[in-house]
Structures are given as structure tokens and as C-alpha cells.
Amino acid sequence: MLLKLRPLFAASLFVFLACPAFADTPISGSPVPPPIQAGAWVLMDYTTGQILTANNEHQQRNPASLTKLMTGYVVDRAIDSHRITADDIVTVGRDAWAKDNPVFEGSSLMFLKAGDRVTVRDLSRGLIVDSGNDACVALADYVAGGEQQFVAMMNNYAQKLHLADTHFETVHGLDAPGQHSSAYDLAVLSRAIIHGEPSFYHMYSEKSLTWNGITQQNRNGLLWDKSLNVDGLKTGHTSGAGFNLIASSVDGNRRLIAVVMGAESPKGREDQARKLLHWGQQNFDTVQILHKGKKVGTERVWYGDKEQVNVGTDQDFWLTLPKAEVANIKARYVLEKPELDAPLAANTRIGEIQLYDRDKVVAHWPLVTLDNVEKGGIFSRLSDYLHQKL
């Protein structure tokens, strides 16, 4: 039962860190999103993971070369676990050579040849910048011993990331029965890549790659857009998928991720992603609501070695809010019991912090003690007893 109510603060701080927070109910005053011409789309705030606008976001669609995001993610997890290193030399097998291989006919390639010796790092660049299907196969062979085994790893990581709309059948994204993902899942995967691959993520912003005397341009045209600071992620296209694009843009300390699937053309997917990113930047702020370990109040403690305990949260929390609504966001906390008795350990939950948009609760988090309070001596306990009873 919530018995005590304390005013807390107005949300006004603006910072950036990668930790999720979500509103329980929609925030008032959300701006009208732009019209988007695509089969499905999502605009996600990277810091909080909140979806700012979406349509058909859980519709299972052909990811095409967006599949390569998971291929790269699995390779990076193998590096993180020290199973391989970025400097390892990979000998390219015949199955990764496009010559006389009908699977690769007309598809994007790094133009590897059987017997080439290439580092994991350069193969990863070929996967990301050139969207090389051959690079995907070479990496799968090296990391897992074959494409089938690598695909199993991809699907395992999809489960770990809770990508409920996603299943992979190939390492490169060429059309295959049973292969699908969604705009929402691909936004979640992109967020994981940005957060978890700092040593590799810069590759997604490389505008070209030269390999074996062949220079290819990154197909993500938004990397050249001077109205946006886009630093990734990936394009994809097959006849069954249409034109797909995931673009991540940084504006100051904020980052937004736009996913567009099933657009009508390469220019169309860029135009739609651009509209989403501009709209998000113009209409939303990312606000740090709570700071881990920072005092938000003090409460009386009975029968302890001290009379007051600082209270706050044991985590950092953020929300993405419409700019027009930031001034209307207030927070306060409530206690679960009318009185606190010692002993109390630090980080003991004693209530709840509630976030209000005007008069509506939109989010809530645990309120905890920030300090230890030990049981007081016999005389202080007797004094507290008399104060309570008299």
C-alpha cells in the first residue's frame, strides 16, 4: 500500500548513455509523424530503446542484406570471446569464390578468390562496406566451420536478443524460404551492434573500400548527406525484399535509428529514412530522469544508529520525450510503509518513484535506500520508542 507521498523534481536534464527506460503509457502531446512510403518502418531512440514512430514494425519481411548485420554481430561475439582475433588470417575457400557459383550470380561481392589470405578485419569491412556475400561465407567457414553451423549461431543470438520476428537461413541474406525479420527486430539488432561493437562500428561509416584493385562505394547514400550525421548502418535489396535501409544518425549527444523496409527504390529508402531522422531530431529530447546513487530525498528511520537515510535509485533511467512535453514532466516518490525501522541495508526497496505527465503516471521505478542503517544502541532505541508512543 502506498502511504507516503513526496514531491521530487521536474525532469529537465539532457544526457546520453546506453541504458533502457520505457514509458508505461504513451506521453501526451506526441507530434504527428511524417507520411512514409514503405512496407514497414521504425524510428528508435538509441539511448532508451523507445519507438518514436512505427508501422508494420513486427511484420515478418525479407531482410535481404540486412541479414549481414547479424553475420557481423556473430563475428564480433567470437572476437569478444577470444575464439578468434581481428588479425587472424583466413584462407578463402572455394565455396566463397563467385566463379562458377550460381548462388552469387548478380549479387554484391568483395571479389575474393579461392586461396586468398585475408584478415578477419578486412573480411568484416568487405561484409559491411561492399556487402560482400563472398566475405560472409569466408567468415562463416572460419568462425563456425561452415555456413549451416554459422546460421545456427545467428539464430541462437537472435533468441538471446529476443528477436521474436526473426529467423535466418543464410549468412548473407539472399532470398531463402523461411528467412525473415522485422523492422523492430532489426532496430534492436542495430542498437546492440552500436553498443557492443565499438571497435568495429566505425566500419559502417566507411564510404568506400578498395580490394584487389577494385574500389566499391558504400550503398548507404545517407553517409554523404550533409543535413544529417549518419554513421551507419546498412542497405539491402532483393526482388522479394524491395529496398531496405537502416540509418543511424547522431545529433549532439542523441542517436536515432531509422529502419525502412520495402521501399520502392534506392533513393526512396533514403528519402524515407531521412524524413524519419529529421522528424525525430526536431521533435524529441532524451532526458535522464534518475541518476544511480543520487539522493532524491531523506526519510526518518526509527531504532537505528542514525535518524535519517538517503533514498534514491540503484540504476540510471532515461526517457525520450516530445520537446513540448518536457516541462510538464514531474516525478515524486511514495513509501510502501508509513515508517522505516532499522536495520536497513543499502539498496533495500522501500517504495516507488513515479513519473507524471501532467496528472498521468507514465513510468515508475523502485525507490531504494542508498545507505546502511544499523540497529541503534539500547538508549537510542528506547528514546525512539518513547517518541513513537507518546
C-alpha positions as CSV (number, residue, x, y, z in Angstrom):
1,M,0.0,0.0,0.0
2,L,1.4,3.4,-0.9
3,L,1.2,5.5,2.2
4,K,3.6,8.4,1.9
5,L,3.9,10.9,-0.9
6,R,7.0,13.1,-1.6
7,P,7.4,15.7,-4.4
8,L,10.7,15.0,-6.2
9,F,11.7,17.1,-9.2
10,A,10.9,18.3,-12.7
11,A,12.7,16.4,-15.5
12,S,15.0,18.8,-17.3
13,L,18.4,17.2,-17.7
14,F,19.6,16.1,-21.1
15,V,22.4,13.5,-21.4
16,F,23.3,10.4,-23.3
17,L,24.1,6.9,-22.1
18,A,23.2,3.5,-23.3
19,C,20.7,2.1,-20.8
20,P,17.0,1.4,-21.5
21,A,14.0,3.1,-19.9
22,F,10.4,2.9,-21.2
23,A,7.3,4.8,-20.5
24,D,4.4,2.5,-19.4
25,T,1.8,4.6,-21.2
26,P,2.1,7.0,-24.1
27,I,3.3,10.5,-23.4
28,S,0.8,13.3,-24.1
29,G,1.4,15.7,-27.0
30,S,3.3,13.3,-29.2
31,P,3.9,15.0,-32.6
32,V,2.3,13.6,-35.8
33,P,4.9,11.6,-37.7
34,P,5.6,12.2,-41.4
35,P,4.0,10.0,-44.1
36,I,6.3,7.2,-45.0
37,Q,6.2,5.2,-48.3
38,A,7.5,1.8,-47.4
39,G,6.2,-1.6,-46.4
40,A,7.4,-1.2,-42.8
41,W,9.4,1.2,-40.7
42,V,10.6,2.0,-37.2
43,L,12.3,5.1,-35.6
44,M,14.0,4.1,-32.4
45,D,15.9,6.3,-29.8
46,Y,19.2,4.5,-29.3
47,T,19.6,5.6,-25.6
48,T,16.3,4.4,-24.3
49,G,15.2,1.9,-27.0
50,Q,11.9,3.7,-27.2
51,I,10.0,3.5,-30.5
52,L,9.1,7.1,-31.6
53,T,7.0,6.0,-34.6
54,A,6.5,2.8,-36.5
55,N,4.2,0.9,-38.9
56,N,4.0,-2.8,-39.5
57,E,7.1,-3.0,-37.2
58,H,6.5,-6.7,-36.4
59,Q,5.6,-7.8,-39.9
60,Q,7.9,-10.6,-41.0
61,R,9.7,-9.5,-44.1
62,N,12.7,-10.5,-46.2
63,P,15.7,-8.7,-44.7
64,A,18.0,-9.1,-47.7
65,S,21.5,-7.9,-47.0
66,L,20.4,-6.5,-43.6
67,T,21.0,-10.1,-42.6
68,K,24.7,-9.2,-42.7
69,L,24.2,-7.2,-39.5
70,M,23.7,-10.4,-37.6
71,T,26.6,-12.0,-39.5
72,G,28.9,-9.2,-38.3
73,Y,27.4,-9.4,-34.8
74,V,28.3,-13.1,-34.6
75,V,31.8,-12.5,-35.8
76,D,32.3,-9.7,-33.2
77,R,31.0,-12.0,-30.4
78,A,33.6,-14.6,-31.5
79,I,36.3,-11.9,-31.2
80,D,34.9,-10.8,-27.8
81,S,35.1,-14.4,-26.5
82,H,38.7,-14.7,-27.8
83,R,37.8,-17.6,-30.1
84,I,39.3,-15.6,-32.9
85,T,41.0,-12.2,-33.3
86,A,40.5,-9.4,-35.9
87,D,44.1,-10.1,-37.1
88,D,43.6,-13.8,-37.8
89,I,44.3,-14.8,-41.4
90,V,41.5,-16.5,-43.2
91,T,42.2,-18.7,-46.3
92,V,39.3,-18.2,-48.6
93,G,37.7,-21.5,-49.6
94,R,36.2,-22.4,-53.0
95,D,32.7,-22.0,-51.6
96,A,33.3,-18.3,-51.1
97,W,34.6,-17.8,-54.6
98,A,31.9,-16.4,-57.0
99,K,33.4,-18.1,-60.1
100,D,31.1,-20.9,-61.3
101,N,28.9,-20.4,-58.2
102,P,25.3,-19.7,-59.3
103,V,24.3,-18.7,-55.8
104,F,26.4,-15.5,-56.2
105,E,25.3,-14.6,-59.7
106,G,24.4,-10.9,-59.9
107,S,24.9,-10.4,-56.2
108,S,27.2,-8.0,-54.3
109,L,30.7,-9.3,-53.8
110,M,34.0,-8.3,-52.3
111,F,35.6,-10.2,-55.2
112,L,37.5,-12.8,-53.3
113,K,39.2,-15.7,-54.9
114,A,39.8,-19.2,-53.6
115,G,43.1,-19.3,-51.8
116,D,43.2,-15.6,-50.9
117,R,44.6,-14.9,-47.4
118,V,42.6,-12.1,-45.8
119,T,42.3,-10.9,-42.2
120,V,39.1,-11.2,-40.3
121,R,39.1,-7.4,-40.1
122,D,39.3,-6.9,-43.9
123,L,36.6,-9.6,-44.4
124,S,34.4,-7.7,-42.0
125,R,35.0,-4.5,-43.9
126,G,34.1,-6.3,-47.1
127,L,30.9,-7.6,-45.5
128,I,29.9,-4.1,-44.3
129,V,31.1,-1.7,-47.0
130,D,30.9,-3.9,-50.1
131,S,28.0,-6.0,-48.7
132,G,30.1,-8.9,-50.0
133,N,28.3,-12.2,-50.0
134,D,31.6,-14.0,-50.5
135,A,33.0,-12.3,-47.4
136,C,30.1,-13.6,-45.4
137,V,30.8,-17.2,-46.5
138,A,34.5,-16.9,-45.8
139,L,33.8,-15.6,-42.3
140,A,31.2,-18.3,-41.6
141,D,33.7,-21.0,-42.7
142,Y,36.4,-19.6,-40.4
143,V,34.2,-18.9,-37.3
144,A,31.9,-22.0,-37.4
145,G,33.4,-24.4,-39.9
146,G,30.6,-23.9,-42.4
147,E,27.5,-21.9,-43.3
148,Q,25.0,-24.2,-41.7
149,Q,26.8,-24.1,-38.4
150,F,27.1,-20.3,-38.6
151,V,23.4,-19.8,-39.4
152,A,22.7,-21.8,-36.2
153,M,24.8,-19.3,-34.3
154,M,22.9,-16.4,-35.9
155,N,19.6,-17.9,-34.8
156,N,20.9,-18.5,-31.3
157,Y,21.9,-14.9,-31.0
158,A,18.5,-13.8,-32.4
159,Q,16.9,-15.7,-29.5
160,K,19.3,-14.1,-26.9
161,L,18.4,-10.7,-28.2
162,H,14.6,-11.6,-28.1
163,L,14.2,-11.1,-31.8
164,A,10.8,-12.8,-32.0
165,D,10.1,-12.0,-35.6
166,T,13.5,-13.2,-36.9
167,H,14.8,-16.4,-38.4
168,F,17.9,-16.8,-40.6
169,E,18.5,-19.4,-43.3
170,T,21.6,-17.8,-44.9
171,V,24.7,-15.9,-43.8
172,H,24.3,-13.2,-46.5
173,G,20.6,-12.6,-46.9
174,L,19.9,-13.8,-50.4
175,D,16.3,-14.9,-50.7
176,A,15.6,-18.2,-49.0
177,P,12.4,-19.9,-47.8
178,G,11.8,-19.4,-44.1
179,Q,14.2,-16.4,-43.7
180,H,12.6,-13.3,-42.3
181,S,12.9,-10.4,-39.9
182,S,11.0,-7.3,-39.0
183,A,11.7,-3.6,-38.8
184,Y,11.5,-3.7,-35.0
185,D,13.9,-6.7,-34.6
186,L,16.4,-5.0,-37.0
187,A,16.3,-1.8,-34.9
188,V,17.0,-3.9,-31.8
189,L,19.9,-5.7,-33.5
190,S,21.3,-2.3,-34.8
191,R,21.2,-0.9,-31.2
192,A,23.1,-4.0,-30.0
193,I,25.7,-3.6,-32.7
194,I,26.3,0.1,-31.9
195,H,26.5,-0.6,-28.2
196,G,28.5,-3.8,-28.4
197,E,30.9,-3.4,-31.3
198,P,32.8,-0.1,-30.6
199,S,36.0,-1.4,-32.3
200,F,34.1,-2.5,-35.5
201,Y,31.2,0.0,-35.7
202,H,33.3,2.7,-37.4
203,M,33.4,0.4,-40.4
204,Y,29.7,1.1,-41.0
205,S,30.6,4.7,-41.8
206,E,33.3,3.9,-44.4
207,K,32.3,5.3,-47.7
208,S,34.3,3.1,-49.9
209,L,36.6,0.0,-49.9
210,T,39.4,-0.9,-52.3
211,W,40.2,-4.6,-52.5
212,N,42.4,-6.3,-55.2
213,G,42.4,-3.1,-57.1
214,I,38.6,-2.8,-57.2
215,T,37.0,0.2,-55.4
216,Q,33.4,0.0,-54.4
217,Q,31.2,2.7,-52.8
218,N,29.1,2.1,-49.7
219,R,25.5,1.8,-50.9
220,N,24.2,3.9,-47.9
221,G,23.8,7.2,-49.7
222,L,22.9,9.0,-46.4
223,L,26.6,8.8,-45.4
224,W,27.1,11.7,-47.8
225,D,24.0,13.7,-46.5
226,K,25.3,17.0,-45.0
227,S,22.0,17.6,-43.3
228,L,22.4,14.5,-41.1
229,N,25.4,13.0,-39.2
230,V,24.8,9.4,-40.4
231,D,27.5,6.9,-39.4
232,G,25.8,3.6,-40.4
233,L,24.4,1.0,-40.8
234,K,23.3,-1.0,-43.9
235,T,21.3,-1.3,-47.1
236,G,19.7,-4.4,-48.5
237,H,17.8,-5.3,-51.7
238,T,16.4,-8.4,-53.4
239,S,13.5,-8.7,-55.7
240,G,11.5,-10.2,-52.8
241,A,12.5,-7.7,-50.2
242,G,12.3,-4.4,-52.1
243,F,14.8,-1.7,-51.0
244,N,15.8,-1.8,-47.3
245,L,17.9,0.7,-45.3
246,I,18.9,1.1,-41.6
247,A,20.4,4.5,-40.9
248,S,21.8,5.7,-37.6
249,S,22.2,9.4,-37.1
250,V,23.9,11.4,-34.3
251,D,22.7,14.8,-33.3
252,G,24.8,16.2,-30.4
253,N,24.5,13.5,-27.7
254,R,21.5,11.9,-29.2
255,R,21.4,9.0,-31.6
256,L,18.4,7.8,-33.6
257,I,18.0,4.6,-35.6
258,A,15.7,4.5,-38.6
259,V,14.7,1.2,-40.3
260,V,12.9,1.3,-43.7
261,M,11.9,-2.0,-45.3
262,G,10.2,-2.5,-48.7
263,A,10.8,1.0,-50.2
264,E,10.4,1.4,-53.9
265,S,13.9,2.4,-54.9
266,P,17.4,3.2,-53.5
267,K,16.5,6.9,-53.5
268,G,13.1,6.1,-52.0
269,R,14.6,4.3,-49.0
270,E,17.0,7.2,-48.3
271,D,14.2,9.8,-48.6
272,Q,12.0,7.9,-46.1
273,A,14.8,7.3,-43.6
274,R,15.8,11.0,-43.9
275,K,12.3,12.1,-43.1
276,L,12.2,9.9,-40.0
277,L,15.5,11.0,-38.7
278,H,14.8,14.7,-39.2
279,W,11.4,14.4,-37.6
280,G,12.8,12.6,-34.6
281,Q,15.6,15.2,-34.1
282,Q,13.2,18.1,-34.4
283,N,10.5,16.9,-32.1
284,F,12.1,14.8,-29.3
285,D,14.6,15.1,-26.5
286,T,16.3,12.3,-24.5
287,V,16.1,13.1,-20.8
288,Q,17.9,11.5,-17.9
289,I,15.2,11.1,-15.3
290,L,17.2,9.4,-12.5
291,H,20.9,9.0,-11.6
292,K,22.1,5.9,-9.9
293,G,23.1,6.5,-6.3
294,K,22.0,10.2,-6.4
295,K,19.9,11.3,-3.4
296,V,16.3,12.3,-4.2
297,G,15.2,12.7,-0.6
298,T,15.8,11.6,3.0
299,E,13.5,9.6,5.3
300,R,13.2,9.2,9.1
301,V,14.5,5.8,10.4
302,W,13.5,4.5,13.8
303,Y,15.6,2.4,16.1
304,G,18.8,2.9,14.1
305,D,22.3,4.2,14.7
306,K,21.2,7.3,12.7
307,E,17.9,9.0,12.3
308,Q,17.9,9.7,8.5
309,V,18.6,7.6,5.4
310,N,19.2,8.9,1.9
311,V,16.9,7.4,-0.7
312,G,17.2,7.2,-4.5
313,T,17.6,4.6,-7.2
314,D,20.2,1.9,-7.9
315,Q,20.0,2.4,-11.6
316,D,20.2,5.2,-14.2
317,F,17.0,5.9,-16.1
318,W,16.2,7.8,-19.3
319,L,13.1,8.6,-21.3
320,T,12.6,10.1,-24.8
321,L,10.0,12.8,-24.6
322,P,8.4,15.2,-27.0
323,K,10.2,18.5,-26.6
324,A,6.9,20.3,-25.9
325,E,6.2,17.9,-23.0
326,V,9.5,18.1,-21.1
327,A,8.4,21.0,-19.0
328,N,5.2,19.1,-18.0
329,I,7.1,16.0,-16.7
330,K,7.2,15.7,-12.9
331,A,8.3,13.0,-10.5
332,R,7.5,12.1,-6.9
333,Y,8.0,9.1,-4.7
334,V,5.8,7.1,-2.4
335,L,6.8,4.8,0.5
336,E,5.4,1.3,0.9
337,K,5.2,1.6,4.7
338,P,4.4,4.5,7.0
339,E,7.6,4.2,8.9
340,L,11.1,2.8,8.4
341,D,12.7,0.7,11.1
342,A,16.4,-0.3,11.4
343,P,18.3,-2.3,10.5
344,L,18.1,-1.3,6.8
345,A,20.7,-2.5,4.2
346,A,21.7,-0.2,1.3
347,N,19.6,-0.8,-1.9
348,T,16.6,-2.1,0.1
349,R,13.4,-1.3,-1.8
350,I,11.2,0.9,0.3
351,G,8.8,2.4,-2.3
352,E,8.4,3.6,-5.8
353,I,9.4,6.7,-7.9
354,Q,6.6,7.7,-10.2
355,L,6.9,9.8,-13.3
356,Y,3.9,12.0,-14.2
357,D,3.0,13.7,-17.4
358,R,0.6,16.3,-16.0
359,D,-1.7,14.1,-13.9
360,K,-1.0,10.8,-15.5
361,V,1.6,8.2,-14.3
362,V,3.7,7.3,-17.4
363,A,6.6,5.4,-15.7
364,H,7.7,4.1,-12.4
365,W,10.9,2.7,-10.8
366,P,12.0,1.2,-7.5
367,L,12.9,3.6,-4.6
368,V,15.7,2.2,-2.5
369,T,17.9,3.2,0.4
370,L,21.3,4.5,-0.5
371,D,23.0,3.8,2.9
372,N,23.2,1.1,5.5
373,V,21.4,1.9,8.8
374,E,22.4,-0.4,11.6
375,K,20.4,-1.1,14.7
376,G,20.9,1.6,17.3
377,G,22.1,1.2,20.9
378,I,19.6,0.4,23.7
379,F,19.2,4.0,24.8
380,S,18.6,5.4,21.3
381,R,16.1,2.6,20.7
382,L,14.3,3.4,24.0
383,S,14.2,7.1,23.0
384,D,12.7,6.3,19.6
385,Y,10.1,4.0,21.3
386,L,9.0,6.8,23.7
387,H,8.8,9.3,20.8
388,Q,6.6,6.9,18.8
389,K,4.3,6.0,21.7
390,L,3.9,9.3,23.4
